[in-house]
Amino acid sequence: MPELLSRDEFRTALEEAIKGREAKNASFSQAWANGELKREHFARWAENHYHYVGPFADYLSYVYANTPDEFTGAKDFTLQNMYEEELADIRHTDLLIRFAEACGTTRERVEDPANMNPVTRGLQAWCYAVAMREHFVVATAALVVGLESQVPSIYKKQIVPLREVYKFTEDEIEFFDLHITSDVVHGERGYQIVLDHADTPALQQRCLQLCRWAAEMRFSYTQALYDTYVKPGLVAA
């Protein structure tokens, strides 16, 4: 039976659970970073991404409700994360829609769930299931460490071609700039909550499993964008 890992061992294990499964290595991310996509591909990305990140505050609300009152630090972080998604200067989804419109799609198309592909629907459903059913520290490991902490490494590579190759304005790509900064903080705070509160071998192992699955889910979601919207055009050509 696994023993309780030290704080340093557990931190390393969480990081290893993501390695080799990062969404930045999926074909869609690589084609984006290399300037090989078209604006229509970004539009399809936005129409899918909205339905993954749009309910993020909803996912977190279940985690918040499942967190015992005595863990005030964890509850405060989750509440702050929800606030930043929905009630800060501008809603993150509105910034996403601003980018989507610059790519040639519309708010109506972005908000219509009929425009996401089956893998995106699966990711969204998985996030809801984890948030509702798992221990709060396991859900934090999945949603914040496994998913959200990856964002800066993805967007840092993607924002450069958006400026230099595709010539988007700073207003149009504010969504990416904001998350490069904010999700560094969110990801690290998520790590600290997991390190603080996964205090049994069973909880640690479940956190590692769900963190690994989260990374696999995000990779699969990102790869599916390439397979669904980019690859058919290459075959036809």
C-alpha positions, 0 to 999 in steps of 0.5 A, a space after each residue: 500500500 502506498 505511503 504518505 509522500 512528503 510535501 516535496 515528493 508529492 509536488 514532484 509527483 503532481 508535476 510528473 502526472 502532467 508531463 508528457 500529456 501537456 496540451 501544448 504538445 497537441 497538434 492544434 497547439 503546435 500548428 497554432 504556435 507555428 503560425 500554420 492555422 487560419 482565422 477560421 480555425 481560431 473561430 472553431 477553437 473559440 466555439 469549442 473553448 467557450 463551452 469548456 471554460 465558460 462553465 468554469 465558475 460553475 465547476 468551482 461552485 461545486 468544489 466550493 460547496 464541497 469544501 468544509 467550512 474550516 478550510 477557509 483558505 481553500 474556500 477563499 481561493 475558490 471563491 476568488 477564482 469564481 469572482 475573477 471568471 464572472 465578476 471582475 472588470 470584464 467576464 473572461 468569456 466576453 473576452 473570449 467572444 471578442 477574440 472569436 468575433 475578430 476571427 469571423 464568427 459570432 456571439 450566437 455561434 459561440 454560445 450555441 452548444 451545437 457548435 462544439 464537437 463531441 470531445 469538447 462535450 466530453 471534457 465539459 461533462 467530465 469537469 462537472 462530474 469531477 467537481 460534483 462527485 470528488 473530494 474537494 482536494 481531488 477536484 482541485 488537483 484535477 481542475 486547477 492543477 491538471 487543467 488550469 495550471 497548463 494555461 500559461 505554458 500554452 498561451 505564451 506560445 500562442 500569443 506571439 503568432 497572434 500578434 506577429 503572424 495574424 496581426 490581431 490587436 491587443 484588445 482582440 487578444 486580451 483573453 490570452 494576455 490575461 490568462 498568462 498572468 492570472 493562471 500562473 497565480 491560480 495554478 500555484 495556489 491550486 498546488 498549495 491547496 492540494 499539498 496542504 489538504 491531501 493528507 492521506 495516502 489514499 487522497 494523494 493517490 486519487 489526486 495524482 490519478 485525477 491530475 493525470 486524467 485531467 492532463 489527458 482530457 485537455 490533450 485529447 480535447 486539443 488534439 480533437 480540434 486539429 483532427 476535426 477542423 484542420 486535418 480534413 482540409 489538409 486531406 482535401 487539399 
